[in-house]
Each structure stands twice: as structure tokens, then as C-alpha cells.
Amino acid sequence: LARTEVTARGRLYAEAERVEAKLRYRSPAVPARVEETARGFRLELDEPAYGVAAGQAAVLYDGDTVVGYGLITASH
């Protein structure tokens, strides 16, 4: 089941519009647009990601720098 939108509860540590989102430990990072929300952030993935589920971690990178982290609450 491919997902292109992900909502997470967490925080952004730096302002960013575009990030590389790591959604599964062994999967490659996926380019995405990020939007901050009241409780975390929402991602619009450039390419579909498979196996995304609530409770997994979402780690956001700008190059080698972590710019955000959260627990996935929903995916569409």
C-alpha cells in the first residue's frame, strides 16, 4: 500500500520546506515537502512509500543534519 502523505506528532528543529524523510530504518530516504502543524508536521512525499504505519518514526534530514523527528500518526 503506497502512501504519499504522512502526518507525524513531533517537532521540527530547524525551518525547512524540503527534506529527505526516512520513514523505515532500512529504507532509503524519500524527498518530501514538509509543513509544520500544531502538534508536529505533515509530509507530502515526492514518490510513494510502502509499509508506512502509525507508530513508526519519521526522521527528517537536510543533507546530513537532522531537522525534525516525530512518530507517524497517519498516512494516506
C-alpha angles and dihedrals in degrees: 000000000000119000128198101174126054130182120199138182109226137073147278114237094196136021111267138158098185125038143162105245120207106200102165127035097238099031123095119255116266123219111242146166112242128207123187117232133189093267102026134310146306124224129207104198120215090216130024118268123209129217096022110157140169113271096035121117123253114202118189123208137191100195105309094338122099107228099171147006135191147147115257112246099174143000132195 
